């Protein structure tokens, strides 16, 4: 790490602040949510990167409860939008209505804000609504504003969208196109709880308990921490590691191995590389480090890449999933730490 990249005392204070707040936030979440630690971690990482998440899980796994509890812990406003086939874009963004001024008798348009005007948005079963309505939400995710009647209305930041999909029921749905899937930083898998976790869930939900969570961070503090994430330095060999993982999935390049060209029909774009680096930076901060290690890239590879890889027909016939593709990428592609060590480009704190 060069002298120019050395963290300032203020940066180190902010890292300690985030690490402490992260521990407190997890403790508050555990008052309500049993297990799902990796899901909670990935939600926090995406939030501090200004990213959005797509949660995949069957009904009844407390996705809604998890997201509403997250908004309380962060002291942010929360709205839940149930996506249905008859939902219109104006039902999300809001609409203009004519109102009459009783004093003067004049009429004027007034904008009535829709449910998207909140800090945390739960887009429940996003694949249940037609593409036109999906696009209204995804535009807001990218641009942080909506346009109604030719007037732009900015969304309050932080703005965090968590969309859900049911993986087992596909009848009457509108699957998100790949270009829209690419706008989500992470695809998070919400799995069934373990035996011990489910036993604890039964105890909590069948007794007269009312757990209360306290807010740990506020909106202003989150915006400050989002800025700090982007200031975390990353060594060249770690940056190259993220690039090599992404480029190995692109079939038209020489970087893709033969097995990837057989298993994939489409690979990940540059946004995947960006999110690998940003996610790794956020994870490093949550771990209390002001530098990115290769292990951070590996930790976020699955949620970043799994929805950006399209497997071939031959791979599907063999039961090969995008997660299996990522597993093999991580097995075969290693960071070139030896060259970085020889060049003196590793941070002193991780040199042997």
DOVO-750030 format. One line per 2 residues: for each residue x, y, z of C-alpha. Coordinates in Angstrom, 3 decimals. Example, Ala and Ser with C-alpha at 12.3 -4.5 7.8 and 13.67 -1.06 7.14 Angstrom:
2
12.300,-4.500,7.800 ~ 13.670,-1.060,7.140;
//
This chain:
352
0.000,0.000,0.000 ~ 1.551,3.324,-1.036;
1.733,6.370,1.205 ~ -1.027,8.014,-0.873;
-3.332,5.090,-0.085 ~ -2.636,5.034,3.637;
-5.912,5.514,5.538 ~ -6.287,8.714,7.547;
-7.104,8.691,11.245 ~ -10.640,9.795,10.371;
-11.001,6.861,7.958 ~ -9.896,4.430,10.663;
-12.360,5.972,13.106 ~ -15.149,5.514,10.575;
-14.110,1.870,10.034 ~ -14.326,1.228,13.767;
-17.661,3.017,13.883 ~ -19.059,0.869,11.074;
-17.687,-2.337,12.585 ~ -19.292,-1.508,15.938;
-22.575,-0.460,14.306 ~ -22.586,-3.635,12.218;
-22.294,-5.804,15.335 ~ -25.133,-3.856,16.968;
-27.308,-4.110,13.853 ~ -26.867,-7.873,13.689;
-27.787,-8.199,17.353 ~ -30.940,-6.147,16.827;
-31.896,-8.218,13.775 ~ -31.448,-11.432,15.784;
-34.112,-10.270,18.221 ~ -36.637,-10.893,15.447;
-34.944,-13.029,12.782 ~ -33.626,-16.518,13.539;
-30.647,-17.570,11.441 ~ -30.256,-16.275,7.853;
-26.943,-14.657,8.822 ~ -25.549,-14.749,5.291;
-28.711,-13.096,3.944 ~ -28.489,-10.287,6.501;
-24.789,-9.799,5.727 ~ -25.445,-9.523,1.995;
-28.287,-7.060,2.540 ~ -26.031,-4.799,4.596;
-23.228,-5.044,2.034 ~ -25.565,-4.053,-0.795;
-27.001,-1.177,1.243 ~ -23.580,0.336,1.942;
-22.688,-0.001,-1.763 ~ -25.905,1.795,-2.882;
-26.966,-1.447,-4.536 ~ -30.267,-3.318,-4.676;
-31.055,-6.969,-3.984 ~ -33.220,-9.664,-5.541;
-34.212,-12.257,-2.927 ~ -35.097,-15.759,-4.108;
-36.943,-18.006,-1.689 ~ -40.160,-19.949,-1.190;
-43.002,-18.372,0.817 ~ -42.828,-18.380,4.597;
-39.112,-17.718,5.085 ~ -39.652,-14.304,6.767;
-38.402,-12.224,3.832 ~ -40.919,-9.447,4.502;
-40.253,-9.511,8.245 ~ -36.517,-9.398,7.629;
-36.743,-6.346,5.378 ~ -39.162,-4.419,7.603;
-36.940,-5.154,10.622 ~ -33.924,-3.946,8.642;
-35.662,-0.609,8.015 ~ -36.382,-0.223,11.732;
-32.793,-0.983,12.713 ~ -31.632,1.656,10.219;
-34.377,4.129,11.199 ~ -35.550,4.366,7.585;
-39.024,4.646,6.084 ~ -40.395,1.421,4.614;
-43.063,0.571,2.038 ~ -44.167,-2.808,0.741;
-45.542,-3.075,-2.792 ~ -47.377,-6.276,-3.693;
-46.830,-6.809,-7.412 ~ -49.864,-8.205,-9.232;
-50.764,-8.618,-12.925 ~ -53.046,-5.556,-12.850;
-50.551,-3.213,-11.171 ~ -49.875,-0.076,-13.212;
-46.724,2.104,-13.214 ~ -48.673,4.966,-11.614;
-49.578,2.653,-8.731 ~ -45.858,2.657,-7.886;
-44.607,6.097,-8.842 ~ -47.713,8.136,-8.088;
-50.023,10.180,-10.281 ~ -51.247,13.691,-10.944;
-54.793,14.640,-10.013 ~ -56.764,17.819,-10.604;
-57.577,19.738,-7.448 ~ -59.741,22.820,-7.142;
-58.818,25.763,-4.943 ~ -62.078,26.519,-3.173;
-61.048,30.088,-2.414 ~ -60.194,31.110,-5.980;
-62.079,28.464,-7.930 ~ -58.995,27.645,-10.012;
-57.922,24.131,-10.802 ~ -54.390,22.780,-10.872;
-52.598,19.474,-11.070 ~ -51.196,18.083,-7.836;
-48.790,15.162,-7.654 ~ -49.772,12.397,-5.241;
-46.680,10.411,-4.354 ~ -46.752,6.638,-4.736;
-45.328,3.999,-2.401 ~ -41.916,4.178,-4.068;
-41.233,7.340,-2.057 ~ -39.599,5.613,0.896;
-36.047,4.668,1.848 ~ -36.566,0.897,1.841;
-38.882,-0.666,-0.747 ~ -40.022,-4.283,-0.682;
-41.093,-5.221,-4.209 ~ -42.919,-8.433,-3.370;
-43.084,-11.000,-6.209 ~ -41.730,-8.599,-8.812;
-42.177,-11.202,-11.557 ~ -45.967,-11.146,-11.042;
-46.412,-7.813,-12.832 ~ -46.055,-6.947,-16.552;
-42.774,-5.548,-17.938 ~ -44.107,-1.970,-18.173;
-44.658,-1.850,-14.417 ~ -41.367,-3.618,-13.707;
-39.594,-0.982,-15.804 ~ -41.103,1.846,-13.733;
-39.483,0.428,-10.605 ~ -36.175,-0.356,-12.276;
-35.897,3.185,-13.685 ~ -36.228,4.563,-10.169;
-33.559,2.121,-8.949 ~ -31.078,3.372,-11.518;
-31.881,7.077,-11.680 ~ -33.134,7.765,-8.118;
-36.060,9.758,-9.451 ~ -39.385,9.315,-11.227;
-40.889,11.446,-13.959 ~ -44.657,12.012,-13.973;
-46.374,14.445,-16.321 ~ -43.013,15.720,-17.538;
-41.951,16.697,-14.012 ~ -39.044,15.044,-12.260;
-39.514,13.999,-8.642 ~ -36.349,13.007,-6.768;
-36.348,10.075,-4.371 ~ -35.003,10.502,-0.879;
-31.667,8.790,-0.251 ~ -30.645,6.286,0.924;
-32.900,4.379,-1.456 ~ -32.804,0.596,-1.228;
-34.971,-1.806,-3.262 ~ -35.364,-5.432,-2.246;
-37.385,-7.465,-4.719 ~ -38.569,-11.016,-4.087;
-39.320,-13.933,-6.385 ~ -40.847,-17.326,-5.692;
-38.605,-19.907,-7.428 ~ -41.181,-22.723,-7.525;
-44.205,-21.055,-9.099 ~ -43.701,-19.770,-12.642;
-47.227,-19.920,-14.061 ~ -48.665,-16.491,-14.820;
-45.381,-14.690,-14.231 ~ -43.281,-12.244,-16.232;
-39.606,-13.203,-15.774 ~ -37.255,-10.245,-15.525;
-35.161,-9.778,-18.684 ~ -31.407,-10.199,-18.302;
-30.816,-6.461,-18.758 ~ -33.108,-5.722,-15.815;
-31.683,-8.510,-13.672 ~ -28.277,-6.905,-14.201;
-29.450,-3.819,-12.293 ~ -29.605,-5.795,-9.058;
-26.282,-5.896,-7.269 ~ -26.951,-9.205,-5.501;
-29.225,-12.157,-6.033 ~ -29.650,-13.489,-2.503;
-30.844,-17.038,-1.881 ~ -33.045,-17.424,1.197;
-32.835,-21.056,2.273 ~ -34.862,-23.180,4.683;
-33.789,-22.896,8.345 ~ -31.846,-25.650,10.078;
-33.536,-27.946,12.611 ~ -32.322,-25.879,15.582;
-33.285,-22.608,13.906 ~ -36.769,-23.863,13.069;
-37.235,-25.077,16.635 ~ -36.387,-21.561,17.865;
-38.776,-20.054,15.287 ~ -41.573,-22.249,16.630;
-40.862,-21.154,20.181 ~ -40.879,-17.465,19.289;
-43.912,-17.470,17.026 ~ -46.192,-19.625,19.181;
-45.694,-17.662,22.394 ~ -46.865,-14.218,23.399;
-43.589,-12.448,22.608 ~ -43.169,-8.992,21.122;
-39.511,-8.273,20.413 ~ -38.668,-4.601,19.986;
-35.668,-3.443,17.983 ~ -33.915,-0.132,18.429;
-32.484,1.986,15.600 ~ -28.705,1.852,15.301;
-27.973,4.129,12.342 ~ -29.817,6.951,10.621;
-30.123,7.991,6.991 ~ -27.373,10.632,7.198;
-24.909,8.206,8.762 ~ -25.658,5.606,6.087;
-24.920,8.141,3.340 ~ -21.578,8.937,4.992;
-20.674,5.257,5.227 ~ -21.616,4.751,1.571;
-18.993,7.354,0.688 ~ -16.366,5.623,2.831;
-16.915,2.287,1.047 ~ -15.747,3.811,-2.220;
-12.597,5.184,-0.587 ~ -11.370,1.752,0.494;
-8.150,1.000,-1.461 ~ -7.782,-2.193,-3.460;
-4.499,-3.706,-4.631 ~ -3.963,-4.244,-8.344;
-3.747,-8.022,-8.014 ~ -7.131,-8.127,-6.205;
-8.686,-5.869,-8.844 ~ -7.291,-8.160,-11.544;
-8.718,-11.166,-9.681 ~ -12.226,-9.694,-9.955;
-11.658,-8.969,-13.647 ~ -10.412,-12.484,-14.354;
-13.444,-14.057,-12.680 ~ -15.831,-11.962,-14.762;
-13.984,-12.236,-18.066 ~ -13.760,-16.027,-17.738;
-17.536,-16.152,-18.286 ~ -17.464,-14.292,-21.631;
-17.615,-16.803,-24.425 ~ -16.293,-14.518,-27.160;
-12.997,-13.822,-25.386 ~ -9.833,-15.871,-25.025;
-10.144,-15.544,-21.241 ~ -12.989,-18.084,-21.093;
-11.878,-21.702,-20.490 ~ -13.253,-24.485,-22.671;
-15.589,-25.807,-19.989 ~ -17.146,-22.350,-19.530;
-17.873,-22.119,-23.248 ~ -19.620,-25.472,-22.977;
-21.604,-24.673,-19.831 ~ -22.611,-21.074,-20.595;
-24.600,-19.405,-23.329 ~ -24.035,-15.897,-21.945;
-21.626,-14.380,-19.439 ~ -21.408,-11.429,-17.072;
-20.862,-7.827,-18.161 ~ -18.758,-4.984,-16.713;
-21.350,-4.247,-14.025 ~ -20.487,-7.621,-12.473;
-16.854,-6.556,-12.109 ~ -17.915,-3.270,-10.558;
-20.150,-4.987,-8.024 ~ -17.498,-7.593,-7.190;
-15.147,-4.778,-6.210 ~ -17.754,-2.676,-4.398;
-19.171,-5.676,-2.544 ~ -15.666,-6.699,-1.511;
-14.961,-3.189,-0.230 ~ -18.134,-3.199,1.859;
-17.333,-6.641,3.268 ~ -13.822,-5.520,4.184;
-15.213,-2.547,6.122 ~ -17.795,-4.696,7.906;
-14.911,-6.976,8.911 ~ -13.039,-3.956,10.291;
-10.416,-3.689,7.505 ~ -9.556,-0.682,5.358;
-8.219,-2.760,2.477 ~ -9.692,-5.427,0.178;
-8.430,-8.999,0.237 ~ -9.026,-11.768,-2.299;
-11.246,-13.523,0.247 ~ -13.651,-10.567,0.024;
-13.969,-11.025,-3.741 ~ -14.616,-14.739,-3.245;
-17.248,-14.062,-0.577 ~ -19.402,-11.925,-2.886;
-18.826,-13.891,-6.115 ~ -21.964,-16.047,-5.854;
-24.545,-13.302,-5.152 ~ -22.969,-11.033,-7.792;
-22.591,-13.579,-10.602 ~ -25.393,-16.131,-10.208;
-28.076,-14.012,-11.931 ~ -25.699,-12.738,-14.612;
-24.785,-16.171,-16.005 ~ -27.057,-18.002,-18.438;
-26.310,-21.696,-18.617 ~ -26.462,-23.580,-21.907;
-29.013,-26.246,-22.760 ~ -26.344,-28.929,-22.349;
-25.469,-27.647,-18.869 ~ -29.118,-27.533,-17.818;
-29.581,-31.091,-19.026 ~ -26.750,-32.141,-16.703;
-28.190,-30.172,-13.788 ~ -25.385,-27.590,-13.785;
-26.527,-24.345,-12.179 ~ -24.934,-20.872,-12.263;
-23.764,-21.466,-8.678 ~ -21.875,-24.554,-9.834;
-20.243,-22.455,-12.559 ~ -19.127,-19.914,-9.944;
-17.813,-22.736,-7.747 ~ -15.599,-23.964,-10.566;
-14.412,-20.444,-11.391 ~ -13.307,-20.002,-7.779;
-11.618,-23.415,-7.819 ~ -9.577,-22.740,-10.953;
-8.890,-18.987,-10.847 ~ -6.604,-17.826,-8.054;
-5.321,-14.340,-7.175 ~ -1.759,-13.676,-8.267;
-0.465,-12.747,-4.818 ~ 3.112,-13.909,-5.456;
3.672,-11.280,-8.151 ~ 2.086,-8.613,-5.976;
4.264,-9.626,-3.021 ~ 7.414,-9.454,-5.145;
6.447,-5.988,-6.364 ~ 5.752,-4.808,-2.814;
2.136,-4.002,-3.598 ~ 0.504,-5.835,-0.672;
-0.622,-3.858,2.371 ~ 1.829,-4.213,5.249;
-0.883,-5.651,7.504 ~ -1.198,-8.774,5.354;
2.441,-9.298,4.470 ~ 4.028,-12.369,5.968;
//
